[in-house]
Amino acid sequence: MEKVVIVGAGPAGYTAAIYTARAGLAPLVIEGMQPGGQLTTTNDIENFPGFPEGIDGSTLMAQMRAQAERFGARFLFGEVAKADFSGRPFKLTMSDDETLEAMTVIVATGATARYLGIESEQKFIGRGVSACATCDGAFYRDVPVVVVGGGDTACEEAIFLTRFASKVTLIHRRDELRASKIMAERTINHEKIEIAWDSVVDEVLGDDSGVTGVRIRNVKTGETTDLPAAGYFSAIGHKPNTDAFVGQLDMAETGYLVADGVKTRHEGVYAAGDVSDAIYRQAVTAAGTGCAAALEAERFLEAHGE
């Protein structure tokens, strides 16, 4: 029987592990198939407090993991396939059919950015291809960038990037934006934003230094055009990693977990990080909710004499 099981090993999961381990609860962290989460695909992080010169994403995650391990956190490589929160102890079934029992569970499985899935796009992730303008926009000062998408997120990302980029090209496969009217108008009327209507990305162009451009194709005419770009931002949404918790935890239509702060509808089960955050999706906010979930779990166990 585990006192605390933390599902997920990004900033939220590792922070929760640090706090619960320091409280003497010997948490078990299920790291999933990508320990460290999305940050391991980011070469430079300049907005996480405490690193004035920036830090590589994989290095930051390795340091957080080592800090948790120092205080007694334990780690299990693998994925949760199914959860049962109908009664205590809570039960987690792993993909290899092993079953774990826990008094408290912190769900910190994060969200996966949606990409188009073309080979060249995947090749340059972390080297010019990003899914977070807020995270990486400052790296693209005075150079052209492209944003793929047509909804509110794409418009918000494009407008944000105008603070840095010399030009932003929004690539959208239709002839009108899906964004709300006010966001669409702001985007269309922005002097630094150009929209490639009726267009899709055929290839992300680049070399050893990273992204150098994109090849787009007009879906109506078939004509292809090569656009110069130093940065490529996918803004077609995120998929929260919640499949294992369907039917067990409340979810929004988009799949994000619904929580009161970090508390789910099951006492003793908490949600932290991007798995329940469709708005901010930052490492520092994920870490903050990981801390909150850990403190709530500690209080729950104390209240129940554990």
N, C-alpha and C positions, 0 to 999 in steps of 0.2 A: 504494500500500500504506500503510495507516494503522498506526501503532504501537498506538494505543488508540482504540477506538470505545466510547462510552458510550451505551447505549440507554435513554433516559429523562431527564427534566429536572425532577425534583422535588428535594427536599433531598438524597437519596442521589446522584442523578446530578450535580447541581451541585457537591456537595462533592468527589466523585470527580474532577470536572473541575478544580477548584481545585488539588487535590493533584498530579494528573498534569501539569497545565500548569506549575505551579511547578517540577516536576522536568524541564521542558524537553521533554516528550513530545508537545506540540501535539495534545491529544486532540480528536477529532471527537465532538460531542454531537448525537445524533439526538433532537430535542425532542418528537417525537410531535405529536398534534393539540391537545394542551393543555399548552403550555410552562408549567412551574411546578407542574404536577400539582394534586392535591387542595387544596393550601394556597391556591390562587388563589380558592377559593370561600369562604375564611374571612376575615371582616372583621377580627377581633381575635385576635392570638396573644399570650398573656400568659405562656406557660411555656417559650419558647425563650430560652436564656441570653443575656444581654447587652442585653436590651431591658426595663429596669425599668418603663417606661410602656406596654409592649406594642407591637405592630407589626401593621400590616395584612398579610395573607398574601401578596397580590400584590406588595406593596412588598418584603417579605423575599425573595421569590423573584427579583425584579428585581435586588436588591442582590447576591444570591449569583451570579446570572448575570454581572453586571458584574464581579464580583471574579474569576470564572474567565476572562472575556474579557480582563481586564487582563493576565493572565499568559500569554495566547496560546491559550486554548481557542477552537475554532471550532464553529459551530452550523449544523445542517441541519434545516429544518422538514420533517417527513414521518414516515412510520411504516415499521417493519420488518415485512414480510409473511411472510418465511421466513428461517430460519437454517440453516446447514450447518456443524456443528462437528466433522465426521468427520475432518478433517485440517487442517493449517495450510498456508497462511493460512486463517483462518476466513472464511466468506462470509456476507454479509447481503444479502438481496434486498429492496429497498424496494417500496412499494406501486405505484410507477410503473415497476417492473421494473429499475431501476438496481441494479447489484450493487457492493457495497463489500467490500474485502478488508482483514483486520486481523490483526495479530499477537496482540493481546489484546482481549477484549470484556468490558465490565462491563454486566450486565443490571440496570437499575434502573427498570423499567417500572411499578412500583407496583401498587396494587390499587384497584379502583373500588368505592365503597360502593354497595350495592344499595338502591334506593328503590322505592316502590310504582309510581312512574311517573305519578301523577296530576298534572295541569297545575298545580294550586295548590301542590302540594308542591315542584315544581321552581321555582316562582316565588319561594318564600321561602328557598331554600337560601342560607345565609350570613346570613339575617335572621330567625333563629328556628328554621330547619330545619337539623339537624345529623345526622351519623352517628358522632359521637365524643363520648361523655359526658366522658371523661377530658380531652379538649381544651377543651370548651366549658361543662362543668357549672357552673363557678364564676361564670358570667355570669348564672345563674338563682337567685340567692339570694332566699329568701322569696317565691317565686312558684310557681304550679302548672306542671307540665310533663307531657308524655305520652311514653311509649316504645312503639314498635310492634314486636311480635315475641313469641316464646314460648319461645325456646331459652335455652341457658346465657348467651349474649351479652346477650340482652335482660334477663334477670334480673340479671346483673352490672351492666349499665348502670343499671337501675332502682334497685338497692340503692346504687350509687355516688351517684346523683343525690339520694338522701335526705339526703346531707350538706349540700345547699344548698337544694333546693326545699322549698316549704311542703307540697307534696303531689305524688306521682308516680302517674299512672294508666297502667297497663300494658294496652295494647290487643292482644287476641289473638283470632284468628278461630275458635279451637276452645274446647272446654269443659274442657280440661286442658292444662297446660304441657308442652312437649316437652323442657324442661330436665331435667338430672339431678335425682334425687329430693331431694338436699340443697339444691340451688339453688332448686328449686321451693318447698320448705318454707320456706326463708328469705324468699322473696319473698312468698308467701301470708300468712305470719305477721307481716310487717313492718307496724308501726303507721302508717307514712307512705305505704304503697303500697296502692292500690286497683286491682283488676283488672276490666277491662271484658271479660267473657267473650263468646264467640260474636260478636265485633264486628270490623268492618273500618272503615277510614277512607274516607269519601266525599269529604271536602274539608278542606283546611287553611284556616282562616279567618285573616284579617289585614287590616292597613291599611298606610299609609305607614311606620309605626313598626316593622312586622314582624308576627310571628305573635301572634294574640290568642286562638286556640282551634282546636278541631277538631270536625268533624261526623262522628259515627260512626253506623254502621247495624248493628243486630242481625241477623245472617244467618238467624236462625230466625224472628223475628217481623216483620222488616222495619222496625221502629221506629227512627227517627233521633233522636239526642240531640246537642246542642251542648255540648261541654265547654270551659270556660275554660282556656287554657294560654298561657304566654309562650314556651315552648320545646317543640319537637317533635323527638324523637330516633328515627331509623330504626335498628333493630337486627336487621335481617333478613339480615345477612351482608355479606361483601365478595367481589368476584370479582377474583382476581389477573390481571394483564394478561400472560398467558403463551401466548396462542394461537400466536404466531409460533415458539414454541420446543418445541411438542409433538413428541415423538419424538427431540428433541435433548438435552434436559435432564431430569433426574429430577424428578418432581413428586409431591406428596402427592395423595390422592384429591380434596382440595379445590382442587387446581390450583396451590397454592403451590410454588415451587421448593424443592427439597431441597438443602441445601448444608452442608458442613463449615465452620462459620464463614461465610466468604464464598466458599469454594472449591467449585465444582461438580465433577462427575466428569471434566470436560475440563480438563486443565491449561492455564491461560491464559484460562479463562472464569470470571467471578466473578458472584455475585448479591448485590445490595445493596438495602436498603430494604424497603418493604412487599411487594414481589414474593415475598420469602421469609420474611416475618414475619407470622404469623397471630395473634401474641399482643400485642405492644406497640403497633405502628402509630402511632408518634409521630415528629414531625419530627426531634427530636434523636437518637433511636435510628437513624433512617434516615440522618441525616448521619454518624453514627459508623460505620455499616457502609460508607457511601460512602468514607470515609477509609480504612478497612481494605482495601477492594477496590482502591483506588488504590495503596496501598503494596504490596499483593501483586502487582499488575500491574507496578509499577516493578521489583520484585525479580525477577520472571519475565523481563522484558526484559533486565535486567542479566545474569542468569544465562545467557541465550542470546545474549549479545554484541550486543544491540540498543541 
